[in-house]
Amino acid sequence: MNAAAPAARPRCPDFMAIQSIAIQHPIDPRPHMTKVVYIEFSGKEHVIDVENGETLMQAAVDNRVPGIIGDCGGSCTCATCHAYVDAAWLGKLPAASEDETMTLEGALDVEPNSRLTCQLVVKPELDGIVIRLPKSQF
């Protein structure tokens, strides 16, 4: 009687090859996140991973960063999300719209680097952006 030959087992992947691939292509634990540094007027820093596509205002409010209020909910009408963008990052941001410029006219202590954080959308190119908060929004 001729017994059928056992089916060939699939070969297990080479562990060293898998490890090599993992080292060459590490998985980013925060693939859709961008680091934002908020600095209170007192100097206290808040480093937050923010989901790309979210506004700097919403991220600050969601993470309870003191100094960003966002009374209007991001509709660019109140200036309670006013902040100062560090000079190194200004060129990576879109220009302020006419609405933002007009709303900033009602903010306190406006500087050339003043922006409304409700108008700034987080994207990967802004990883590490530094946002300084004013002494007061009122």
Secondary structure, DSSP 8 states (H G I E B T S, - for coil): --------------HHHHHHHHHHS---S-TTEEEEEEE-TTS-EEEEEEETTSBHHHHHHHTT-TT---TTSSSSSS-TTEEEE-HHHHTTS----HHHHHHHTTSSS--TTEEEGGG-B--GGGTTEEEE--S---
